[in-house]
Amino acid sequence: MKVVHLVAGSLTGGAGRGAYWLHQALISKGIDSKIITNSQDDFGDPTVYSMYKSKLGRLLSLVASQLDKILLALFPKREKRIFSTGLFGLQYKKNELYRAADIVHLHWVNGLVSSKSISSIDKPIVWSIRDMWPMTGGCHYSLECERYISGCGSCPQLNAFKGLDFTKYLVRLKNKSYSKVQPVGISDWVTDELKRSAVFREAKLKAITINNCVDFSIFEPVDKNVARNILNITSSKKIILVGSTSLTDFYKGFSYFIESLEYLNKDDYLICAFGKPDVAALKSTGFEYLAFGYLYDNLSLKLVYSAADVFAAPSIQEAFGKTLVESMACNTPVVCFDATGPASIVKHKITGYKAKLYDAKDFSVGLSWVLNKSSDESLSDGVRDIAFKDFDSSVAADQYILLYENMVFNE
């Protein structure tokens, strides 16, 4: 069976990494899996084709992104959050990998695949839904807005005059274009939202869940003392780790984490952060802290997860939460809010703690509970084994293979 994955954005980013690990797991199980991407990254992997590598591909990628920006410039008062129209993409159907495929598997596609082009895909289509964008009029996370249930319009993120708001049109376009798509939520929360949405609610192929995945052969525990020595952490304090590609993104909830620290003794803990944290906010807490910046390689990530006693994941809305699983793969328990994607990752008081949503004090209770239990080997040693059963890439690959076979042979 030949599968082609369409993956937009950097393959080193959250969505790209999940797609790439699934791709590798499928290959290990005998599936002829290939990736088409507009990413500059191809890892030197012959099974990955980057449209960005050609001059024409780079030019078309630039044009598509600029056209999107021009449309969004019509809304000068819009919220400064990621927003995509989905009107522009590249000519991926001319690629020989696409033409040879039995299955087309979509992932995060913005800038590579236009919404309209999906309607003319002449093969079975699986779509791993990695944020809310496929079901909205353009936003990637709606937060408190539920207009995607009725078909959008009057978008609060665009903050536009009603006549200029094109989100209702974009939802109608998606509704028409996605009729042949098999939607797959990467968490139970995503699947539930798909079933509520105007785009997928009446779809012939009902949304199912296959969890996002992590390669557990990459993320594995390193002895805590060894990890701290390699990272040059000299403090003997217990470590609270927080991290993401961009902790300042509006849905990451970093302000709740900062507030939660007010309830902890600043002399007892070291805060470690990776990605792009608000350093000024960290400094204002009075806690000793280390900011590692962006960690692009898996070894560095594995070391910081292993060095920590707890991983804090304060997102208020997240499709999944891959960093949570990476931490658990390294035997480090997690504290998150009991909502959206992370709620189905952490098992309360077994692999971590799930705090009440928006409740910074309860989040601090969770941090204290885990930190007091972190010397208990029964907690830390069991975290990896429990997470493996649900989130290893080999587990996800088996589930997708069954889905592919059902779609190809029962088409």
C-alpha positions in Angstrom: 0.0 0.0 0.0 1.3 3.5 -1.0 0.6 6.4 1.3 1.5 10.0 0.7 1.4 12.5 3.6 0.9 16.2 2.9 2.6 18.1 5.7 2.9 21.9 5.8 5.2 24.0 7.9 8.5 22.9 9.5 9.0 19.2 10.1 10.8 20.1 13.3 7.6 21.8 14.7 5.0 20.1 16.8 2.6 19.0 14.0 5.5 18.1 11.7 7.3 15.9 14.2 4.2 13.9 14.9 3.5 13.4 11.2 7.1 12.4 10.6 7.2 9.9 13.5 4.0 8.3 12.2 5.5 8.1 8.7 8.6 6.4 10.0 6.6 3.9 12.0 4.5 3.1 8.9 7.7 2.3 7.0 8.9 0.0 9.7 5.6 -1.9 9.3 6.1 -2.4 5.6 3.9 0.5 4.3 5.3 2.4 1.3 5.0 5.9 3.0 6.2 9.2 1.5 5.9 12.8 2.5 5.3 15.9 0.4 6.0 19.1 2.3 6.6 22.8 1.8 9.1 22.7 4.7 12.7 23.6 4.2 13.5 20.6 6.3 13.7 17.1 4.7 16.3 15.6 7.1 18.2 14.3 4.1 15.5 11.6 4.0 14.8 10.2 0.5 11.2 9.4 1.5 10.5 13.2 2.1 10.0 15.5 -0.9 10.3 19.2 -0.2 8.5 21.4 -2.7 10.5 24.3 -1.2 13.7 22.9 -2.6 12.9 24.1 -6.1 13.0 27.8 -7.2 9.4 27.5 -8.4 8.3 26.0 -5.2 9.9 28.7 -3.1 8.4 31.4 -5.3 4.9 29.9 -5.1 5.2 29.4 -1.3 6.1 33.1 -1.0 3.2 34.1 -3.2 0.7 32.0 -1.3 1.8 33.4 2.1 1.7 37.0 0.8 -1.8 36.6 -0.7 -3.0 35.4 2.7 -1.4 38.3 4.4 -3.0 40.8 1.9 -6.4 39.4 2.7 -5.9 39.6 6.4 -4.6 43.2 6.1 -8.3 44.1 5.4 -8.8 43.6 9.2 -6.4 46.0 10.9 -8.1 45.5 14.3 -7.9 41.7 14.2 -6.4 39.8 17.1 -2.7 39.1 16.5 -3.2 35.4 16.4 -2.5 32.8 13.8 -5.3 32.9 11.2 -5.4 31.2 7.8 -7.8 31.5 4.9 -7.0 28.2 3.2 -7.6 29.8 -0.2 -4.0 29.3 -1.4 -1.7 26.3 -1.8 0.8 24.6 -4.1 0.4 22.3 -7.0 1.0 19.1 -5.1 -1.1 17.0 -7.4 1.5 17.2 -10.1 4.0 15.4 -7.9 4.7 11.8 -8.9 4.4 10.7 -5.2 0.9 12.0 -5.1 0.0 10.3 -8.4 1.3 6.9 -7.3 -0.4 6.9 -3.9 -3.3 4.7 -2.9 -4.1 6.9 0.1 -3.7 10.7 0.7 -3.0 11.5 4.3 -3.4 15.2 5.3 -1.9 16.7 8.4 -1.3 20.4 9.1 -1.7 21.7 5.6 -1.8 25.5 5.6 0.2 27.0 2.7 0.5 23.6 1.0 -3.0 22.5 0.4 -5.9 24.9 -0.4 -9.3 23.9 0.9 -10.8 23.9 -2.6 -8.2 21.5 -4.0 -9.2 18.8 -1.5 -12.5 18.3 -3.3 -10.7 17.1 -6.5 -8.4 14.6 -4.8 -9.3 11.3 -6.6 -8.1 9.0 -3.8 -9.3 8.0 -0.3 -8.4 10.9 2.1 -7.4 10.6 5.7 -6.9 13.8 7.7 -5.2 13.9 11.0 -6.8 17.0 12.5 -4.1 18.7 14.5 -5.8 21.9 15.6 -9.3 23.6 15.1 -8.6 25.2 11.7 -10.3 22.5 9.5 -13.5 23.2 11.3 -13.4 27.0 11.6 -13.6 30.0 9.3 -9.9 30.6 9.7 -8.8 30.6 13.4 -6.6 27.7 14.7 -8.0 27.9 18.2 -11.3 29.5 19.0 -11.0 29.7 22.8 -14.4 30.8 24.1 -15.9 31.4 20.7 -18.3 28.6 19.5 -19.4 30.2 16.1 -17.8 27.2 14.3 -20.7 25.1 15.5 -23.2 27.3 13.5 -20.9 28.1 10.6 -18.9 31.1 11.8 -19.5 34.7 10.7 -18.9 37.9 12.8 -15.6 36.5 13.8 -14.3 38.0 17.1 -10.7 37.3 16.1 -11.0 39.3 12.9 -12.9 42.1 14.7 -14.3 43.2 11.3 -17.3 45.1 10.0 -19.9 42.5 9.4 -20.0 42.9 5.6 -16.2 42.2 5.3 -16.2 39.1 7.4 -15.5 36.1 5.0 -15.4 33.4 7.7 -19.0 32.1 6.9 -17.9 31.8 3.2 -14.8 29.9 4.2 -16.8 27.4 6.3 -19.2 26.8 3.4 -16.2 26.2 1.1 -14.8 23.7 3.6 -18.2 22.0 3.9 -18.3 21.4 0.1 -14.6 20.5 -0.3 -14.3 18.0 2.6 -17.1 15.7 1.7 -14.8 12.7 1.0 -12.5 13.2 4.0 -12.1 10.7 6.8 -11.5 13.1 9.8 -9.3 11.7 12.6 -9.0 13.7 15.8 -5.6 13.5 17.4 -7.3 13.5 20.8 -10.8 12.7 22.1 -11.4 16.5 22.5 -10.6 17.2 18.9 -13.0 14.4 17.8 -15.8 15.7 19.9 -15.3 19.2 18.5 -15.3 17.9 14.9 -18.7 16.2 15.6 -20.1 19.5 16.9 -18.8 21.6 14.0 -20.8 22.8 11.0 -18.1 21.5 8.7 -18.0 17.9 9.9 -21.3 17.4 11.8 -23.2 16.0 8.9 -20.3 14.4 7.1 -20.7 11.0 5.6 -17.5 9.7 7.2 -17.7 10.3 10.9 -14.8 11.6 12.9 -12.8 9.0 14.9 -9.8 9.3 17.3 -6.3 8.1 16.8 -4.0 9.7 19.3 -1.1 11.8 18.2 2.2 9.9 18.7 5.7 10.2 20.0 8.6 7.9 19.1 9.4 6.3 22.4 12.7 4.9 21.0 13.9 8.6 20.8 12.4 9.8 24.1 13.6 7.6 27.0 14.7 8.3 30.5 18.3 9.4 31.3 19.5 9.1 34.9 18.4 12.4 36.6 21.9 13.2 38.0 23.6 12.5 34.7 21.1 14.7 32.8 21.6 17.5 35.2 25.4 17.2 35.0 25.3 17.3 31.2 23.1 20.4 31.3 25.4 22.0 33.9 22.6 22.3 36.4 24.4 22.7 39.8 21.3 23.4 41.9 20.1 20.6 44.3 16.6 22.0 44.2 13.7 20.1 42.7 13.1 21.2 39.1 9.8 22.4 37.6 10.1 22.3 33.8 7.9 24.3 31.4 8.3 24.5 27.7 6.9 24.8 24.2 8.0 26.2 20.8 6.4 29.4 21.9 5.2 29.7 25.5 3.9 33.2 24.7 1.2 31.8 22.3 -2.2 32.9 23.6 -3.5 29.4 24.2 -0.4 28.1 26.1 -1.6 29.6 29.4 1.9 30.7 30.6 0.3 33.5 32.7 -1.5 30.8 34.8 1.8 29.0 35.3 3.4 32.2 36.6 0.4 32.8 38.9 0.6 29.3 40.2 4.2 29.9 41.4 2.8 32.5 43.9 1.6 29.6 46.0 4.9 27.8 46.1 8.1 28.5 48.2 10.5 30.1 45.8 13.5 28.9 47.8 12.6 25.2 47.2 12.4 24.9 43.4 14.4 25.7 40.3 12.3 26.7 37.2 13.7 25.5 33.9 12.1 26.6 30.6 12.7 25.9 27.0 11.3 27.4 23.8 10.3 31.1 24.0 9.2 32.0 27.5 8.4 35.4 28.9 11.7 35.8 30.7 10.6 39.0 32.3 7.7 37.2 33.9 9.9 34.4 35.1 12.3 36.9 36.7 9.4 38.7 38.4 8.5 35.5 40.3 11.7 35.6 42.4 12.4 31.9 41.6 15.8 30.8 40.5 15.4 29.9 36.8 17.3 28.7 33.8 16.0 29.5 30.2 17.4 27.0 27.7 16.0 28.7 24.6 14.9 26.7 21.6 15.9 23.0 21.7 16.0 21.7 18.2 17.5 18.3 18.8 15.8 15.4 20.5 18.8 14.7 22.7 18.6 18.1 24.4 14.9 17.7 24.9 15.3 14.2 26.4 17.9 15.6 28.8 15.7 18.5 30.1 12.7 16.2 30.5 14.8 13.6 32.4 16.4 16.3 34.6 13.1 17.6 35.8 10.9 16.4 38.6 7.7 17.6 37.0 6.6 19.1 33.7 4.1 22.0 33.8 1.7 22.2 30.8 -0.7 25.0 31.5 -2.3 25.2 28.1 -6.0 26.4 28.2 -6.8 25.0 24.8 -4.7 22.4 22.9 -5.5 19.8 20.3 -3.2 17.3 21.9 0.0 18.2 23.9 3.0 16.4 22.4 5.4 17.8 25.0 3.3 16.1 27.7 3.9 12.7 26.1 7.6 13.4 25.5 8.0 14.2 29.2 6.1 11.1 30.2 8.2 9.0 27.9 11.2 10.2 29.9 9.4 9.1 33.2 8.6 12.7 34.2 5.1 13.3 35.5 3.0 16.1 34.2 0.6 18.7 35.6 -2.0 20.1 33.2 -5.5 21.6 33.2 -8.3 19.1 33.0 -9.5 20.3 29.6 -9.1 19.8 25.8 -6.4 17.5 24.5 -4.2 17.3 27.6 -7.1 16.0 29.6 -7.0 12.6 27.8 -3.2 12.3 28.1 -2.6 12.6 31.9 -4.2 10.1 34.3 -5.0 12.0 37.4 -2.7 11.1 40.3 -1.3 8.2 38.3 0.9 9.9 35.7 0.4 13.4 37.0 -2.2 15.8 38.1 -5.2 17.5 36.2 -6.1 20.9 37.7 -9.3 22.7 37.3 -9.3 24.9 34.2 -8.2 28.5 34.7 -7.5 27.7 38.4 -3.8 28.7 39.1 -4.1 27.7 42.7 -5.2 24.2 41.9 -2.4 24.0 39.3 0.0 24.8 42.2 -1.6 22.1 44.2 -0.8 19.7 41.4 2.8 20.8 41.2 3.2 20.3 45.0 1.5 16.9 44.8 3.8 15.6 42.1 6.9 17.2 43.6 6.2 15.5 46.9 5.6 12.2 45.2 8.6 12.5 42.8 10.9 10.6 45.2 8.3 7.8 45.1 9.6 5.4 42.4 6.2 3.8 41.9 5.0 7.1 40.4 8.0 8.0 38.1 8.7 4.4 37.0 5.1 3.8 35.9 4.7 7.0 33.9 6.5 5.8 30.8 5.0 2.4 30.7 1.4 3.7 30.9 2.0 6.4 28.2 3.6 3.9 25.8 0.5 1.9 25.5 -1.5 4.9 24.2 1.0 7.2 22.5 3.9 5.3 20.9 4.2 5.9 17.2 4.0 2.1 16.5 0.6 2.0 18.2 -0.7 4.8 16.1 0.7 3.2 13.0 -1.2 0.0 13.6 -4.4 1.9 13.9 -3.9 3.9 10.8 -3.0 0.8 8.7 -6.3 -0.7 9.7 -8.1 2.5 8.6 -6.2 2.7 5.3 -7.0 -0.9 4.5 -10.7 -0.4 5.3 -10.8 2.7 3.0 -8.9 1.2 0.1 -10.5 -2.2 0.0 -14.1 -1.1 0.9 -14.1 2.0 -1.3 
